[in-house]
Amino acid sequence: MAGIAGAGVLALVVTACGADGTDSGGSGDGEGADSAKGTSKPVALTVESTVREGTWTSSSATQQVKIAPKRLTRGTAADLEDVNMDKDLQGMVPYYLTVGYTNTGSDAVTGRGPEANFTVTLADGTPGTPVTLWNSNSLATASSTNLPDDCDKAGPASVPPGGTATVCQLVMMPKGPEPATVAYSDETGGTLLWKVGDGKGDDDGLLAAGTTADSSWEDVTTKGAAVPIRVTPKSVRAGTLADLRDYDLTDTSKNTVPWYVSVEYRNVGKEKLLPVMDDGVALRSAGGRDVRPLLDLSISASKKGEGIDQCRGSVSNTRLQPNDTLTLCTIYLLPKGDRPAMVSFEGEGTGVKPLRWRAS
């Protein structure tokens, strides 16, 4: 046996199978399983399969590929009951993502190929954990498991220019909510997204975009007392890098798109507040990224507030008065092709709970 310890770590699937290919040690529990032991069956999910052009970057080169998901199935915990998994993966659900790609570059794709860059995400952008799946049933004369085709063996060692491959990627997901997106990310070519089902997944506690919700906030002027506020996401919109032409961006940032998140705050308490509530705003993308906002943008030439004209921040020496509203905007850089999935707000005060909204 070998362990599963997160993305990129090899997992050895130990099978104990009869001649008919069923798993003699399976527990058969979980959705998609029959009541008898050893008869758990994967459940097929609908996934978009449009072929798209992308890149795959190895340690030595960047290759052009055409790539798409072919199949996504949900397994059960019984599939991996003979695998010694790390604690952070125990209790999670295995999803088997079969992808196909064509090497349109000039060099061979060797070793772990583009399948390693895939993951599956929930409606709020929570990503699964991709792990490598190896078949250990080298002496079997029949199919070793009831896993989907191509998921009981490793991918090809090499794919020449013009060659194609069909490979299965195991992704461990939290138990419960259905996934919304299949995501492929490469540091050079950005992000590619495909819908699972209608692309909405399960709500899993997400508020609809634009819904007003109650929270609280405190700052150095409130002397430790939390002031009740009402929070409303007003817009989530894409800009262009030209919007940030007055700022020095890193080389990695030059292949990104700025997204502007505007949130309105209403002070329903009795104390004034500093206009810094945007410190509690966070963004998660459909590609599974937790993104930090751009900070310390200088006051623009218009002097109307910190930031840029497309995403205005707070105005110096202002306060949010009781019964007044204030709208603040934060900027997030996402790789090309990615998009926001969830906007969240972390309030302050005893017992206050985080708020989470769909981004659109």
C-alpha positions in Angstrom: 0.0 0.0 0.0 1.0 3.6 -0.5 -0.5 6.8 0.7 -2.4 9.6 -0.9 -1.0 12.9 0.4 -2.3 15.6 -1.9 -1.9 17.0 -5.4 0.9 15.4 -7.4 1.6 12.6 -4.9 1.3 9.1 -6.3 -1.5 6.9 -5.0 -1.3 3.1 -5.3 -4.8 1.6 -5.5 -4.7 -1.9 -4.1 -7.4 -4.1 -5.6 -8.8 -7.4 -4.5 -10.9 -8.6 -7.3 -12.8 -11.6 -8.4 -12.7 -12.9 -12.0 -15.7 -10.8 -12.9 -13.9 -7.6 -12.0 -15.9 -6.8 -8.9 -14.1 -5.6 -5.8 -14.3 -8.4 -3.2 -13.4 -6.0 -0.4 -15.7 -3.0 -1.2 -18.1 -1.9 1.4 -20.8 -0.9 -1.1 -21.8 2.1 1.0 -22.6 5.6 -0.2 -24.6 7.0 -3.1 -24.3 5.0 -6.3 -23.8 1.8 -4.4 -25.9 -1.4 -4.2 -26.7 -2.7 -0.7 -24.4 -5.7 -1.1 -20.7 -5.4 -0.5 -18.4 -5.2 -3.5 -21.0 -3.8 -5.9 -20.4 0.0 -5.6 -20.9 1.7 -8.9 -19.7 5.1 -10.2 -22.3 7.7 -11.0 -21.9 9.5 -14.3 -22.3 13.3 -14.3 -23.0 15.5 -17.3 -19.9 17.5 -18.2 -19.2 20.0 -21.0 -16.8 18.5 -23.5 -15.9 21.3 -25.9 -12.3 21.0 -27.2 -10.2 24.0 -26.4 -6.7 25.2 -27.2 -4.4 25.5 -24.2 -0.8 25.1 -23.1 1.0 22.6 -20.9 4.2 23.7 -19.2 6.7 21.1 -18.0 10.0 21.7 -16.3 11.7 22.2 -19.7 9.2 23.6 -22.1 5.7 24.9 -22.9 3.7 22.8 -25.3 0.5 23.6 -27.2 -2.4 21.2 -26.7 -6.0 20.8 -27.6 -7.8 19.5 -24.6 -11.2 18.7 -23.1 -13.0 16.6 -20.5 -14.6 13.4 -21.8 -16.3 12.0 -18.7 -16.8 12.7 -15.0 -18.0 10.1 -12.6 -18.5 10.1 -8.8 -17.3 7.1 -6.9 -17.6 6.1 -3.3 -15.3 5.9 -0.3 -15.3 2.1 -0.8 -13.3 2.5 -4.0 -10.2 3.5 -2.0 -10.8 1.6 1.3 -7.6 -0.3 0.8 -5.5 2.9 0.4 -3.8 4.5 3.3 -4.9 8.1 2.8 -3.7 11.2 4.7 -6.2 12.4 7.3 -7.0 15.5 5.3 -8.4 13.3 2.5 -10.2 10.8 4.6 -14.0 11.1 4.3 -13.8 12.8 1.0 -15.4 11.5 -2.2 -13.4 10.3 -5.2 -14.3 11.8 -8.6 -12.9 10.2 -11.8 -12.2 12.8 -14.5 -11.4 11.4 -17.9 -9.7 13.9 -20.3 -8.5 13.7 -23.8 -5.8 15.8 -25.4 -3.9 16.2 -28.6 -0.3 17.3 -28.6 -0.2 20.1 -31.2 3.3 21.2 -30.2 6.7 20.3 -31.7 8.0 18.1 -28.8 6.7 15.0 -27.1 4.7 15.3 -23.9 6.4 13.0 -21.4 5.7 11.9 -17.9 2.8 13.4 -16.1 1.0 15.3 -18.8 -1.8 17.9 -18.9 -4.2 15.8 -16.8 -2.2 16.8 -13.8 -3.4 20.4 -14.3 -7.1 19.6 -14.0 -9.3 19.8 -11.0 -13.0 19.9 -10.2 -14.5 22.8 -8.2 -17.7 23.4 -6.3 -20.1 26.3 -6.8 -18.2 28.5 -4.4 -14.9 27.7 -6.1 -13.6 25.2 -3.6 -11.2 23.0 -5.5 -10.8 19.2 -5.2 -7.5 17.6 -4.5 -6.0 15.9 -7.6 -3.9 12.8 -6.9 -2.2 10.3 -9.2 -3.9 6.9 -9.7 -1.8 3.8 -10.3 -3.1 0.3 -11.0 -1.4 -2.3 -8.8 -3.3 -5.4 -10.2 -0.5 -6.4 -12.5 -1.4 -10.2 -12.2 -5.1 -9.8 -12.9 -6.4 -11.5 -16.0 -9.6 -9.4 -16.0 -10.5 -5.8 -15.4 -9.3 -5.1 -11.9 -12.0 -2.7 -10.8 -15.4 -1.4 -11.7 -13.9 2.1 -12.2 -14.6 4.0 -15.4 -12.6 3.1 -18.5 -9.0 4.4 -18.4 -9.2 5.0 -14.6 -7.6 1.7 -13.6 -4.2 2.5 -15.3 -1.7 5.2 -15.6 -1.5 7.5 -18.7 1.0 7.0 -21.5 4.7 7.6 -20.8 5.0 9.8 -23.9 2.7 11.5 -26.5 4.5 12.5 -29.7 3.7 15.7 -31.7 0.3 15.1 -33.3 -0.5 12.2 -30.9 -3.5 11.9 -28.7 -4.1 10.5 -25.3 -7.0 9.7 -23.0 -6.1 9.8 -19.3 -8.1 9.6 -16.1 -7.4 12.0 -13.2 -8.6 11.1 -9.7 -9.9 14.2 -7.8 -10.9 14.0 -4.1 -13.8 16.3 -3.3 -15.6 17.2 0.0 -18.6 15.0 0.7 -22.0 16.5 0.0 -22.3 19.3 -2.6 -22.2 18.5 -6.3 -19.4 20.1 -8.4 -20.0 22.9 -10.8 -16.9 23.2 -12.9 -14.0 21.3 -14.4 -11.0 23.6 -14.5 -7.7 23.4 -16.3 -4.9 25.8 -15.4 -1.5 26.4 -16.8 0.9 29.1 -15.7 1.6 30.2 -19.3 -1.8 29.8 -21.0 -4.2 30.8 -18.3 -7.4 28.9 -17.3 -9.9 26.8 -19.2 -13.4 26.1 -17.7 -16.1 23.6 -18.5 -19.5 23.3 -16.9 -20.6 20.3 -14.9 -24.3 19.9 -15.4 -25.8 23.5 -15.6 -22.6 24.9 -14.1 -24.4 26.0 -10.9 -23.7 23.1 -8.7 -25.4 23.0 -5.3 -26.1 26.2 -3.3 -24.3 24.8 -0.2 -25.3 27.9 1.7 -24.4 30.5 -0.9 -26.6 33.6 -1.1 -27.8 34.8 -4.4 -25.8 37.6 -6.0 -26.9 41.0 -4.7 -28.7 39.7 -1.6 -28.5 42.0 1.4 -27.3 40.3 4.6 -26.6 41.3 8.2 -23.2 41.4 9.7 -21.2 43.7 12.1 -17.9 45.6 12.1 -15.6 47.2 14.6 -12.5 49.3 14.3 -10.2 51.4 16.5 -12.8 54.1 17.0 -15.6 51.8 18.3 -13.6 50.8 21.4 -14.2 47.1 21.0 -17.9 47.3 20.4 -19.2 45.7 17.1 -21.5 48.0 15.1 -24.3 46.2 13.1 -24.1 46.7 9.4 -26.0 45.5 6.3 -23.8 44.3 3.4 -24.9 44.1 -0.3 -22.6 43.1 -3.2 -23.5 45.5 -5.9 -21.4 44.3 -8.9 -18.7 42.0 -10.0 -17.2 43.1 -13.3 -14.1 42.6 -15.5 -11.8 45.3 -16.5 -8.6 45.4 -18.6 -5.0 45.6 -17.8 -5.0 49.0 -19.5 -6.9 50.2 -16.4 -3.8 49.6 -14.4 -1.3 51.2 -16.8 -0.1 53.7 -14.1 1.1 50.9 -11.9 4.0 48.5 -12.0 2.8 44.9 -12.5 4.9 41.8 -12.1 5.6 39.6 -15.1 3.1 37.0 -13.9 0.4 39.7 -13.5 0.6 40.7 -17.1 -1.3 37.6 -18.2 -4.2 38.4 -15.9 -7.5 40.3 -16.0 -8.6 42.7 -13.2 -12.0 42.1 -11.7 -13.8 44.8 -9.7 -16.0 43.9 -6.8 -18.2 46.7 -5.4 -20.0 46.2 -2.1 -22.4 48.5 -0.3 -22.4 48.9 3.5 -25.2 50.4 5.5 -24.5 51.5 9.1 -27.5 50.4 11.2 -25.9 51.1 14.5 -25.3 54.2 16.5 -21.5 54.6 16.1 -19.5 56.0 13.2 -17.3 53.6 11.3 -14.0 54.0 9.5 -14.5 53.2 5.7 -12.3 50.1 5.8 -15.0 47.3 5.6 -13.5 46.2 2.3 -10.8 44.6 4.4 -13.3 41.8 5.0 -14.1 41.1 1.4 -12.5 38.0 -0.3 -12.9 36.3 -3.7 -12.7 32.7 -4.9 -12.6 31.8 -8.6 -14.2 29.1 -10.6 -10.8 27.8 -11.2 -10.3 27.2 -7.5 -8.2 30.1 -6.5 -8.4 32.2 -3.3 -7.4 35.6 -4.6 -6.1 38.5 -2.5 -7.1 42.0 -3.5 -4.6 44.5 -4.9 -3.6 46.9 -2.1 -1.9 50.3 -1.7 -3.1 51.8 -5.0 -2.3 55.5 -4.7 -4.9 58.2 -4.8 -5.8 58.9 -8.4 -5.4 62.2 -10.2 -9.2 62.9 -9.7 -8.6 62.9 -5.9 -12.0 61.3 -5.4 -10.7 58.4 -3.4 -8.1 55.7 -3.3 -7.7 53.3 -6.3 -8.4 53.8 -10.0 -11.3 55.5 -11.7 -12.9 52.1 -12.6 -12.8 50.9 -9.0 -13.0 53.7 -6.5 -12.1 53.1 -2.9 -12.6 55.2 0.3 -12.2 58.9 0.5 -9.7 60.2 3.0 -11.1 61.6 6.3 -14.6 60.2 5.8 -16.7 58.1 8.2 -19.7 55.9 7.7 -22.4 57.7 9.7 -25.4 55.9 11.3 -28.1 55.3 8.8 -25.8 56.1 5.9 -24.4 53.9 3.1 -21.0 53.6 1.6 -19.9 51.6 -1.5 -16.3 50.4 -1.6 -14.6 48.6 -4.5 -11.7 46.1 -4.4 -9.6 44.8 -7.3 -8.6 41.2 -7.9 -6.3 39.8 -10.6 -7.4 36.5 -12.2 -5.6 34.5 -14.9 -7.1 34.9 -18.3 -10.1 32.5 -18.7 -10.9 32.3 -15.0 -13.8 34.1 -13.4 -15.1 34.9 -9.9 -17.3 32.2 -8.4 -17.9 33.5 -4.8 -17.7 36.8 -3.0 -17.4 36.6 0.8 -17.4 39.1 3.7 -15.8 38.4 7.0 -17.4 40.7 9.6 -16.1 41.5 13.1 -17.7 41.0 16.4 -18.6 38.1 18.8 -20.6 35.3 17.0 -20.6 37.0 13.6 -20.6 34.5 10.8 -18.9 34.9 7.3 -21.3 35.8 4.5 -20.9 34.1 1.1 -22.6 35.1 -2.2 -22.5 33.7 -5.7 -20.5 36.1 -7.8 -23.2 36.1 -10.5 
